[in-house]
Amino acid sequence: MTVIDSPAEQRRSRAGRRFGGRSLNEIGLIAAIVVLYIALGSSAAGFLSLDNQLGMLRDAATVGIAAWGVTLVIIAGEIDISIGPAVAFSSVLVAKGAAEWGLGVAGGILLTLVAGLAWGALAGWLRARFDVPSFIATLGVWSALGGLGLYLTDALPVVLPDSGLMTVLGGSVLGIPTPAIIMVVLFFVFAYVARYTAYGRSVYAVGGNAPAARMAGINLAKIRILLFATTGLLSAITGILLAARLGSGNGGAASGLEFDVIAAVVIGGTALAGGRGSMLGTLLGVVFITVIGNGLVLLGVDSFLQNVVRGVIIVVAVLVNVIITKRARATRES
């Protein structure tokens, strides 16, 4: 005799499967980070020192702030590869505005934030209005901003003027690096937006099934423009913090940052196909990527080999992501 579960039991079963699939990757990441800390703490001199841990917080902020926005972009089934040059150009823009264009530090920061929103919105508009693939739209931004940053500076650093505000942004508050504090605050903001707002639910809906989302009344163009405008703004914030940390703007800074950001998001369990992901997973991915990078430096691994290791990590993360996605799909269909 076939036993049919009650509707309540069926809902609990489906919720349990969703929770299990989502948390499995996060539990695995926590275990991996613990193993890394144990291994590096015993093999890399100075890894567990307070100075090194604070340095890792700064490094994590450089990846993490942009990663919150990129998480939503990838959940929506899109991609943004413009992060590295956008951060570098932002550092140049704030330095130029403050030191050479007579805007002062506050004016330079405001100019940079507005510009970040603008180039992000432009990429989103190209995607929404002309259906340009997001990879191509952001590749164009990547190339344009990278070239502009180097052109405006002749590939030389632009020194920031002395400023108490920049000292705070590049320094610490109560011993904690300011960029890390900003990263954590933005994490909670984006976690709330993704989980509890209509906008966040719309992002998941668009990534899960864009035609169905459109039929349900979701404005795809608005969602896409907002998504890329957000990543542009977050890149600008990261560039400002980087300039404050270095004391200058540099068009060649943040090279390859986009790969670390995307790797952190994918390692955190966000599906490249869209429709699945979490801010907590991305946070763990950021920590994982940061610990790996710091450990490789302390172990004296050649910088070129570090790129090889990062490449292997990205490929393995994508493979694991694909496997988890297929299993989750099979579970839903069963």
SVG drawing of the C-alpha trace seen along z (x, -y; Angstrom):
<svg xmlns="http://www.w3.org/2000/svg" viewBox="-2 -73 62 75">
<polyline fill="none" stroke="black" stroke-width="0.4" points="0.0,0.0 1.4,-3.4 1.6,-5.9 1.1,-9.5 2.6,-12.2 0.4,-15.0 1.0,-18.4 2.7,-19.7 5.1,-16.8 5.8,-17.3 6.6,-21.0 8.9,-20.1 10.7,-17.5 11.2,-19.9 12.5,-22.6 14.9,-20.0 16.3,-19.1 16.8,-22.8 18.4,-23.5 20.7,-20.5 21.9,-21.3 22.5,-24.9 24.3,-24.2 26.4,-21.3 28.8,-23.6 29.0,-26.0 29.8,-23.2 32.5,-21.9 34.0,-25.4 34.1,-25.9 35.9,-22.5 38.3,-23.4 39.1,-26.8 39.7,-25.1 42.1,-22.6 43.9,-25.4 44.4,-27.3 45.8,-24.2 48.1,-23.4 49.4,-26.9 49.6,-27.7 52.0,-24.8 54.0,-25.3 54.0,-29.1 55.9,-31.3 53.9,-34.2 50.6,-33.0 48.7,-33.1 50.3,-36.4 47.9,-39.3 49.5,-41.5 49.0,-38.9 45.4,-38.3 44.7,-42.0 46.4,-42.1 44.2,-39.2 41.2,-41.2 42.3,-44.1 42.9,-41.7 39.6,-40.0 37.8,-43.4 39.4,-44.1 37.8,-40.9 34.7,-40.8 33.1,-44.3 32.9,-43.7 31.9,-40.0 28.6,-41.0 27.4,-42.7 28.8,-40.0 27.0,-37.4 23.7,-39.0 24.8,-39.4 25.7,-35.7 22.5,-34.6 20.6,-36.5 22.4,-34.5 24.8,-37.2 28.5,-37.9 30.7,-40.9 34.4,-40.7 35.2,-44.4 36.0,-44.5 39.8,-44.7 40.2,-47.7 37.1,-49.3 38.8,-49.3 42.1,-50.5 40.4,-53.3 38.4,-54.3 41.7,-54.7 43.0,-56.9 39.8,-59.0 39.7,-59.7 43.4,-60.6 43.1,-62.8 40.0,-64.6 41.6,-65.2 45.1,-66.1 44.9,-67.6 41.3,-68.6 40.7,-70.9 37.8,-68.8 39.3,-68.0 39.1,-64.6 35.4,-64.7 34.7,-65.9 37.0,-63.2 35.2,-60.5 31.8,-61.7 33.0,-61.9 34.3,-58.3 31.1,-56.9 28.9,-58.6 31.2,-57.5 31.1,-53.9 27.3,-53.9 27.4,-55.3 29.7,-52.8 27.9,-49.9 24.5,-51.2 25.9,-51.5 26.9,-47.8 23.5,-47.0 21.7,-49.1 23.6,-47.5 22.5,-44.1 18.9,-45.2 18.2,-47.4 20.2,-45.6 20.5,-42.1 24.3,-42.3 25.7,-39.3 26.9,-40.5 30.3,-39.0 30.8,-41.2 29.3,-44.3 31.6,-44.1 34.5,-43.0 34.1,-46.4 34.1,-48.2 37.1,-46.1 39.1,-47.2 37.9,-50.9 38.6,-51.5 41.9,-49.7 43.1,-51.8 41.8,-55.1 43.4,-54.4 46.8,-54.0 46.3,-56.8 45.4,-59.4 48.4,-58.5 51.0,-57.6 51.1,-54.3 52.5,-56.2 51.0,-56.5 49.0,-59.7 49.8,-60.6 46.9,-61.6 47.0,-64.8 47.2,-64.6 43.7,-64.0 42.3,-62.9 39.4,-61.1 41.8,-59.1 43.9,-58.3 40.8,-56.8 39.7,-54.9 43.1,-53.5 43.7,-52.8 41.9,-51.2 39.1,-51.8 39.6,-50.4 42.4,-48.2 40.2,-46.8 41.0,-47.8 38.4,-50.2 37.9,-48.3 37.1,-45.2 34.4,-47.1 32.9,-48.4 33.0,-44.9 31.1,-43.4 28.5,-46.2 27.8,-45.8 27.7,-42.0 24.7,-42.4 23.1,-44.9 23.3,-42.6 22.4,-39.5 19.2,-41.3 18.4,-42.6 19.0,-39.2 16.8,-37.3 14.1,-39.6 13.3,-42.2 11.2,-42.0 14.3,-43.1 16.3,-40.1 13.5,-37.7 13.3,-39.1 17.0,-38.6 16.6,-34.9 13.5,-34.6 15.3,-36.2 18.2,-33.8 16.0,-30.8 13.8,-31.4 13.9,-34.8 10.9,-34.3 8.8,-33.2 9.9,-36.1 8.9,-38.5 5.5,-36.9 5.1,-37.3 5.5,-41.1 9.2,-41.5 10.9,-44.3 14.0,-42.5 15.6,-45.7 15.3,-47.5 16.8,-44.5 19.7,-44.1 20.6,-47.8 20.4,-47.9 22.6,-44.9 25.4,-46.2 25.1,-49.7 25.6,-48.1 28.8,-46.3 30.1,-49.6 29.4,-51.4 31.1,-48.6 34.1,-48.7 34.3,-52.4 34.2,-51.9 36.9,-49.3 39.0,-51.6 38.7,-54.5 39.7,-52.2 42.6,-50.9 43.8,-54.4 43.5,-55.3 45.5,-52.2 48.3,-52.8 48.3,-56.6 47.9,-56.9 45.9,-56.0 47.4,-53.5 46.0,-52.4 47.8,-49.1 46.5,-48.2 44.0,-45.3 45.2,-43.3 43.3,-40.0 41.0,-41.0 38.0,-40.0 39.1,-36.4 39.5,-36.3 36.0,-37.8 34.4,-35.4 36.3,-32.5 35.1,-33.5 31.5,-33.7 31.6,-30.4 33.5,-28.6 30.8,-29.9 28.2,-27.9 26.6,-30.4 25.4,-28.6 26.9,-30.1 23.7,-29.1 21.8,-31.4 19.0,-31.0 21.0,-29.7 23.5,-31.3 23.9,-32.9 25.9,-35.8 27.1,-33.5 28.5,-31.1 30.3,-34.0 31.7,-35.2 33.2,-31.8 34.5,-31.8 36.2,-35.2 37.8,-33.8 39.0,-30.7 40.5,-32.6 42.2,-35.1 43.7,-32.4 45.0,-30.5 46.6,-33.6 48.2,-34.6 49.5,-31.2 51.1,-30.9 52.9,-34.2 54.1,-33.1 55.3,-29.8 57.4,-31.6 55.6,-30.1 56.6,-31.7 54.1,-34.4 53.6,-32.7 52.8,-29.4 50.4,-31.2 48.4,-32.0 48.5,-28.4 47.1,-27.4 44.3,-30.0 43.5,-28.7 43.2,-25.1 41.0,-26.2 38.6,-28.0 38.3,-25.0 37.7,-22.6 35.2,-25.0 33.3,-25.2 33.3,-21.4 32.0,-21.0 29.4,-23.7 28.1,-21.9 27.9,-18.6 26.0,-20.1 23.6,-21.9 22.9,-18.6 22.2,-16.8 20.0,-19.5 18.0,-19.5 17.7,-15.7 16.4,-15.9 13.8,-18.5 12.6,-16.4 12.4,-13.2"/>
</svg>
